[in-house]
Amino acid sequence: MPYVTFKQWRLRASASQREVIQLVRDCIVPHYRLLPCDVRLRLLQVVETRSFIAVQEWPSEEAWQSV
């Protein structure tokens, strides 16, 4: 069974949605590809807010703890 973690990200007043997506695509996703296990990352926008939910899906809790 996968182990799922999540964090809420709130945009600063000066940040745009496009900047967040670019940060995830250009910096965070490449970093995740270097991890020794298969981790899925999803970014969900909370409707009518300046918040996102970052969801990480790990193969197991042990994999998550080992990183």
Residue pairs with C-beta under 8 A, 6 or more apart in sequence:
1 60
2 57
2 58
2 59
2 60
3 57
3 58
3 59
3 60
3 61
3 63
3 64
4 55
4 56
4 57
4 58
5 55
5 56
5 58
5 64
6 53
6 54
6 55
6 56
7 53
7 54
8 46
8 51
8 52
8 53
8 54
9 20
9 51
9 52
9 53
9 54
10 50
10 51
11 17
11 20
11 50
11 51
11 52
17 45
20 43
20 52
21 43
24 41
24 43
24 54
28 41
29 41
32 39
32 41
35 67
36 66
36 67
37 58
37 59
37 63
37 66
37 67
38 59
39 56
39 57
39 58
39 59
39 63
40 56
40 57
41 54
41 55
41 56
41 57
42 54
42 55
42 57
43 52
43 53
43 54
43 55
44 52
44 53
44 54
44 55
45 51
45 52
46 52
46 53
56 64
58 64
